[in-house]
Amino acid sequence: MTFVVLPFTLTLMKIHCANSEVLAKLLNRSRRDRSSVSDVDLNILLAETLTWANRLVPSESGSILLDDPALKWGTRKADRLYFAACFGKSSSSLVNTFIASESGIAGETYRSGKPYISRDVLNDRKFCPVIAETIRFRTRSIICSPIVIEGSTIGVIELINRKNSPVYSTDDLFLLRIFAGYTATLILNAVIARKFEELSRRDNLTGLFNDRHFFYMLEREIKKAVRLGTEVSMIFFDLDHFKEVNDTHGHLAGSTVLKEVGEILHEIFHGTDAISARYGGDEYAIILPGLNRKEAAGYAEHIRSYIVKNVFLKEKVPGIDVPLNIKGVITCSIGIAVFTEHVRRRKGVREMADELIRVADAAMYRAKELGRNRIVVARRVDNC
């Protein structure tokens, strides 16, 4: 059998795809290396995959279903399969919905990881008629193939009711397996691309955002605050006595402390809209969209008290025989600035972002001058 690879072109066949938010969630899964991805929009690629599958194996309907994004690749099977893209009768009502992963032939293919062909669904015990009955669609035959990435099945591609033939053939199933493999490649490439995009935003040591992405996000939040009349607060801090740790125990110990502070910020701001960054050296900055001075001060105190009570270097550092268990030595000096109180509005977005940083930074240095291990809110600026 000889196949010709054709370039993808847009088609008039109507493919319905899950919205970008749903697809992003479906692909927001962790790989075995625990790197995460987000905001992957595969609408066009999934639609064209189904288009070409239908051209080579003409069918009345078809779907790509993906599993639960809460799972890591290579772990247990999901409980749900979500319609990521589909065509055919009433397919617009299927996207953004799901079926149980034990349900029907799609569920059987997902759980077994093996392709499946049903030439007479009415006499197939694995066929579940619920979806067909709901959309009033008469199903006669089905072929289904698993979508497999790194040895783990993450979804299926299926075609229903062969056109120009009473049933599907093994050749049809072979072609569908090719498209399942292609779908897996598309998803994996998108995941890898998003992984590297995400890594480009992150500080390698702490996993927090880097200063470049921090500036971008700050300008975005200030634009939003100006447009909507909302608030943006900023926390800016650095570590007291960090140089002493570096000088006494070495740079590996110092780097570990910086990483552990990043973990503290991850824990404090998990599930919030806060944008935490390593600003440089032992300096950290947090953007707090929508929060006022009092709310920012609450988070600042949480950071200050957490760091002063934390035991750093509880694990051994290379080159040091025993854990150092440093407590009460490392503290932090924190400055707080609030957009509506500390930034004049007669400037451009970049100038306003720079001023908010400058004011928060000045407040932090004031905290150091007053004795360290404390919080200082910047002085209010008139005519903001």
C-alpha positions as CSV (number, residue, x, y, z in Angstrom):
1,M,0.0,0.0,0.0
2,T,1.4,3.4,-1.0
3,F,0.5,6.7,0.6
4,V,1.1,10.2,-0.6
5,V,1.6,12.9,2.0
6,L,-0.4,15.9,1.0
7,P,0.0,19.5,2.3
8,F,-2.7,20.5,4.7
9,T,-5.2,23.0,3.2
10,L,-8.3,24.5,4.7
11,T,-11.6,22.8,3.9
12,L,-15.2,23.8,3.8
13,M,-16.1,20.8,6.0
14,K,-17.3,22.1,9.3
15,I,-15.2,20.9,12.2
16,H,-16.3,22.0,15.7
17,C,-13.5,22.4,18.3
18,A,-13.5,22.9,22.0
19,N,-12.9,26.5,22.9
20,S,-9.3,27.6,23.6
21,E,-9.9,27.7,27.4
22,V,-11.0,24.1,27.5
23,L,-8.2,22.9,25.2
24,A,-5.7,24.7,27.3
25,K,-7.0,22.9,30.4
26,L,-7.0,19.5,28.5
27,L,-3.3,20.0,27.7
28,N,-2.3,21.5,31.1
29,R,-0.9,18.2,32.2
30,S,2.5,17.2,33.7
31,R,5.0,15.1,31.9
32,R,7.2,12.6,33.6
33,D,9.8,15.3,34.1
34,R,7.1,17.3,35.9
35,S,7.3,20.3,33.6
36,S,4.0,21.9,33.0
37,V,2.3,23.5,30.0
38,S,-0.5,25.8,29.5
39,D,-2.5,27.9,27.0
40,V,-1.9,25.5,24.1
41,D,-4.5,26.1,21.3
42,L,-4.6,23.3,18.8
43,N,-8.0,24.1,17.2
44,I,-6.7,24.4,13.7
45,L,-4.4,21.4,13.8
46,L,-6.9,19.1,15.3
47,A,-9.6,20.3,12.8
48,E,-7.3,19.6,9.9
49,T,-6.4,16.2,11.3
50,L,-10.0,15.2,11.3
51,T,-10.5,16.8,7.9
52,W,-7.8,14.6,6.3
53,A,-8.9,11.5,8.2
54,N,-12.4,12.1,6.7
55,R,-11.0,12.7,3.2
56,L,-9.1,9.4,3.2
57,V,-11.7,7.5,5.1
58,P,-15.0,9.3,4.3
59,S,-17.4,9.1,7.3
60,E,-20.6,10.7,8.5
61,S,-19.0,11.9,11.8
62,G,-15.8,11.7,13.8
63,S,-14.2,13.0,17.0
64,I,-10.9,13.5,18.8
65,L,-11.3,12.9,22.6
66,L,-8.7,13.7,25.2
67,D,-8.5,12.6,28.8
68,D,-8.5,14.3,32.1
69,P,-5.7,17.0,32.3
70,A,-5.4,16.5,36.1
71,L,-3.4,13.3,35.4
72,K,0.3,13.0,34.7
73,W,1.3,11.0,31.6
74,G,2.1,7.5,32.6
75,T,-0.2,7.3,35.7
76,R,-3.6,5.8,36.1
77,K,-6.4,6.1,33.5
78,A,-8.7,9.1,33.6
79,D,-12.4,9.0,34.5
80,R,-13.5,11.2,31.6
81,L,-12.8,11.7,27.9
82,Y,-13.5,15.2,26.6
83,F,-14.6,16.1,23.0
84,A,-11.7,18.3,21.7
85,A,-12.8,18.3,18.1
86,C,-15.6,16.7,16.1
87,F,-17.7,16.8,12.9
88,G,-21.0,15.5,11.8
89,K,-24.6,15.7,12.9
90,S,-25.0,17.7,16.1
91,S,-21.3,17.8,16.7
92,S,-21.5,21.4,17.8
93,S,-23.4,20.2,20.9
94,L,-20.6,17.6,21.7
95,V,-17.6,19.9,22.0
96,N,-16.7,21.1,25.5
97,T,-18.6,18.0,26.9
98,F,-17.3,14.6,28.0
99,I,-18.1,11.0,28.3
100,A,-17.1,8.5,31.0
101,S,-13.8,6.8,30.1
102,E,-15.5,3.4,30.6
103,S,-18.2,4.3,28.1
104,G,-18.6,2.6,24.8
105,I,-16.0,1.8,22.1
106,A,-14.1,5.1,22.6
107,G,-13.7,4.2,26.3
108,E,-12.7,0.6,25.4
109,T,-10.0,1.9,23.0
110,Y,-8.7,4.4,25.6
111,R,-8.5,1.9,28.4
112,S,-7.0,-1.0,26.3
113,G,-4.7,1.2,24.3
114,K,-5.6,-0.9,21.2
115,P,-7.3,0.1,18.0
116,Y,-10.9,-1.1,17.6
117,I,-13.2,-1.8,14.6
118,S,-16.9,-2.4,15.0
119,R,-18.7,-3.3,11.7
120,D,-22.1,-3.8,13.3
121,V,-22.5,-1.8,16.5
122,L,-26.0,-3.1,17.2
123,N,-24.5,-6.5,17.9
124,D,-21.4,-5.1,19.7
125,R,-21.7,-5.3,23.5
126,K,-19.0,-2.6,23.8
127,F,-21.1,-0.1,21.9
128,C,-22.9,2.5,24.2
129,P,-25.8,4.2,22.4
130,V,-26.3,7.0,24.9
131,I,-24.6,9.8,22.9
132,A,-26.2,8.6,19.6
133,E,-29.6,8.5,21.2
134,T,-29.1,12.0,22.7
135,I,-28.3,13.6,19.4
136,R,-30.6,11.3,17.4
137,F,-27.9,9.8,15.3
138,R,-28.0,6.3,13.9
139,T,-24.7,4.6,14.3
140,R,-23.9,1.6,12.1
141,S,-20.1,1.1,12.3
142,I,-17.2,2.6,14.2
143,I,-13.4,2.6,14.0
144,C,-11.3,4.0,16.8
145,S,-7.6,4.3,17.5
146,P,-5.8,5.4,20.7
147,I,-3.6,8.6,20.8
148,V,-0.4,7.5,22.5
149,I,2.4,9.8,23.8
150,E,5.5,8.4,25.6
151,G,3.8,5.0,26.0
152,S,0.6,6.5,27.6
153,T,-2.8,6.7,26.0
154,I,-4.1,10.3,26.4
155,G,-7.1,10.1,24.1
156,V,-8.7,8.5,21.0
157,I,-9.7,9.4,17.5
158,E,-12.8,7.8,16.1
159,L,-14.8,7.8,12.8
160,I,-18.4,6.7,12.6
161,N,-20.5,5.3,9.6
162,R,-18.2,4.7,6.6
163,K,-19.5,6.5,3.5
164,N,-19.4,4.7,0.1
165,S,-19.1,1.4,1.8
166,P,-21.4,-0.6,4.3
167,V,-18.6,-1.1,6.8
168,Y,-15.0,-0.1,7.7
169,S,-12.1,-2.2,6.5
170,T,-8.8,-3.1,8.2
171,D,-7.2,-0.7,5.7
172,D,-9.4,2.1,7.0
173,L,-8.3,1.3,10.5
174,F,-4.7,1.3,9.4
175,L,-5.1,4.8,8.0
176,L,-6.8,6.0,11.2
177,R,-3.9,4.7,13.3
178,I,-1.6,6.9,11.2
179,F,-3.8,9.9,12.0
180,A,-3.8,9.0,15.6
181,G,0.0,9.0,15.6
182,Y,0.0,12.3,13.8
183,T,-2.4,13.8,16.4
184,A,0.0,12.5,19.2
185,T,2.9,14.2,17.4
186,L,1.0,17.5,17.1
187,I,0.1,17.5,20.8
188,L,3.6,16.5,21.9
189,N,5.2,19.2,19.7
190,A,2.7,21.8,21.1
191,V,3.5,20.7,24.7
192,I,7.3,20.9,24.1
193,A,6.9,24.3,22.4
194,R,4.9,25.6,25.4
195,K,7.4,24.0,27.8
196,F,10.3,26.0,26.3
197,E,8.2,29.1,26.1
198,E,7.4,28.7,29.7
199,L,11.1,28.1,30.6
200,S,12.0,31.3,28.8
201,R,9.9,33.2,31.3
202,R,11.3,31.5,34.3
203,D,14.4,31.9,36.5
204,N,16.4,28.7,36.3
205,L,17.2,28.5,40.0
206,T,13.9,29.4,41.7
207,G,11.3,28.6,39.1
208,L,9.8,32.1,39.6
209,F,9.3,34.4,36.7
210,N,12.5,36.2,35.5
211,D,12.8,39.9,35.4
212,R,12.1,40.2,31.6
213,H,8.7,38.5,32.0
214,F,8.1,40.4,35.2
215,F,8.4,43.7,33.4
216,Y,6.0,42.5,30.7
217,M,3.4,41.4,33.2
218,L,3.7,44.6,35.2
219,E,3.0,46.7,32.1
220,R,0.1,44.5,31.3
221,E,-1.4,44.9,34.8
222,I,-0.9,48.6,34.8
223,K,-2.6,49.0,31.4
224,K,-5.5,47.0,32.9
225,A,-5.6,49.1,36.0
226,V,-5.7,52.3,34.0
227,R,-8.5,51.0,31.7
228,L,-10.7,49.5,34.5
229,G,-9.8,51.8,37.3
230,T,-8.5,48.9,39.4
231,E,-5.5,48.6,41.8
232,V,-2.1,47.1,41.5
233,S,0.2,46.7,44.4
234,M,3.8,45.6,44.6
235,I,6.0,43.8,47.1
236,F,9.7,44.2,46.7
237,F,12.2,42.5,49.1
238,D,15.7,41.2,49.5
239,L,17.3,38.9,52.0
240,D,19.1,40.2,55.1
241,H,22.4,38.6,55.9
242,F,22.4,36.6,52.7
243,K,26.0,37.6,52.0
244,E,27.1,36.1,55.3
245,V,25.6,32.8,54.3
246,N,27.4,33.0,50.9
247,D,30.7,34.0,52.5
248,T,30.6,31.4,55.3
249,H,29.1,28.4,53.6
250,G,29.8,29.0,49.9
251,H,27.8,29.8,46.8
252,L,26.1,26.4,46.6
253,A,24.6,27.0,50.0
254,G,23.6,30.5,49.0
255,S,21.9,29.3,45.8
256,T,20.0,26.7,47.7
257,V,18.7,29.4,50.0
258,L,17.5,31.4,47.0
259,K,15.7,28.4,45.7
260,E,14.1,27.7,49.1
261,V,12.8,31.3,49.2
262,G,11.3,30.7,45.8
263,E,9.5,27.6,47.2
264,I,8.2,29.8,50.0
265,L,6.7,32.2,47.5
266,H,5.2,29.4,45.5
267,E,3.5,28.1,48.7
268,I,2.2,31.5,49.8
269,F,0.8,32.6,46.5
270,H,-0.4,29.3,45.1
271,G,-3.9,29.7,43.6
272,T,-3.8,33.5,43.6
273,D,-3.3,36.0,40.8
274,A,0.0,37.2,42.2
275,I,3.0,37.3,39.9
276,S,6.2,36.3,41.7
277,A,9.6,37.0,40.2
278,R,13.3,36.7,41.1
279,Y,14.3,40.3,40.3
280,G,18.0,39.7,40.5
281,G,20.5,38.4,43.1
282,D,18.7,37.9,46.3
283,E,15.9,40.4,45.4
284,Y,12.3,39.3,44.8
285,A,9.3,41.2,43.5
286,I,5.6,40.3,43.6
287,I,2.9,42.0,41.5
288,L,-0.5,41.8,43.3
289,P,-3.3,42.7,40.8
290,G,-6.4,44.1,42.3
291,L,-5.1,44.3,45.9
292,N,-4.9,47.5,47.9
293,R,-2.2,48.6,50.4
294,K,-3.8,46.7,53.4
295,E,-4.0,43.5,51.5
296,A,-0.5,43.8,50.2
297,A,0.8,44.5,53.7
298,G,-0.9,41.3,54.8
299,Y,0.9,39.2,52.3
300,A,4.2,41.1,53.1
301,E,3.9,40.2,56.7
302,H,3.2,36.6,55.8
303,I,6.4,36.5,53.7
304,R,8.4,38.2,56.5
305,S,7.3,36.0,59.3
306,Y,7.6,32.8,57.1
307,I,11.2,33.6,56.2
308,V,12.3,34.5,59.8
309,K,10.8,31.3,61.2
310,N,11.9,29.0,58.3
311,V,14.7,26.5,58.7
312,F,16.9,26.8,55.6
313,L,19.3,24.2,54.3
314,K,17.7,21.3,56.0
315,E,19.1,19.0,53.3
316,K,22.8,18.5,52.8
317,V,24.5,20.8,50.2
318,P,27.2,19.3,48.0
319,G,30.6,19.9,49.7
320,I,29.1,20.1,53.2
321,D,28.8,16.9,55.2
322,V,25.8,17.7,57.3
323,P,22.6,19.8,56.9
324,L,23.2,23.4,58.1
325,N,19.7,24.0,59.5
326,I,20.0,27.8,59.5
327,K,17.2,29.5,61.4
328,G,16.8,33.1,62.5
329,V,19.8,34.3,60.5
330,I,18.1,35.0,57.2
331,T,15.4,37.6,57.3
332,C,14.0,40.0,54.7
333,S,13.4,43.7,54.3
334,I,10.2,44.5,52.4
335,G,9.0,47.6,50.5
336,I,5.4,48.1,49.4
337,A,4.1,50.4,46.7
338,V,0.6,50.9,45.4
339,F,-0.3,52.1,42.0
340,T,-3.0,54.5,42.9
341,E,-1.0,56.0,45.8
342,H,2.5,56.1,44.4
343,V,2.5,56.6,40.7
344,R,1.6,59.7,38.7
345,R,-0.8,59.0,35.9
346,R,0.6,61.6,33.4
347,K,3.2,59.2,32.2
348,G,3.3,56.3,29.7
349,V,2.8,52.7,30.8
350,R,6.5,51.9,30.8
351,E,7.3,55.1,32.8
352,M,4.5,54.2,35.3
353,A,5.9,50.6,35.7
354,D,9.4,51.9,36.3
355,E,8.1,54.4,38.9
356,L,6.2,51.7,40.8
357,I,9.3,49.5,40.9
358,R,11.5,52.5,41.9
359,V,9.1,53.5,44.8
360,A,8.8,49.9,46.0
361,D,12.6,49.5,45.9
362,A,13.2,52.8,47.8
363,A,10.7,51.6,50.5
364,M,12.7,48.3,50.8
365,Y,15.9,50.2,51.3
366,R,14.2,52.3,53.9
367,A,13.3,49.1,55.7
368,K,17.0,48.2,55.7
369,E,18.0,51.5,57.1
370,L,15.4,51.1,59.9
371,G,17.0,47.9,61.1
372,R,16.0,45.1,58.6
373,N,13.5,42.4,59.1
374,R,10.6,44.8,58.6
375,I,8.0,46.2,56.2
376,V,7.9,49.8,54.9
377,V,5.1,51.2,52.8
378,A,6.2,53.9,50.4
379,R,5.3,57.5,51.1
380,R,2.1,58.6,49.3
381,V,2.6,60.8,46.2
382,D,0.2,63.7,45.7
383,N,-1.7,64.1,42.4
384,C,-1.5,60.5,41.4
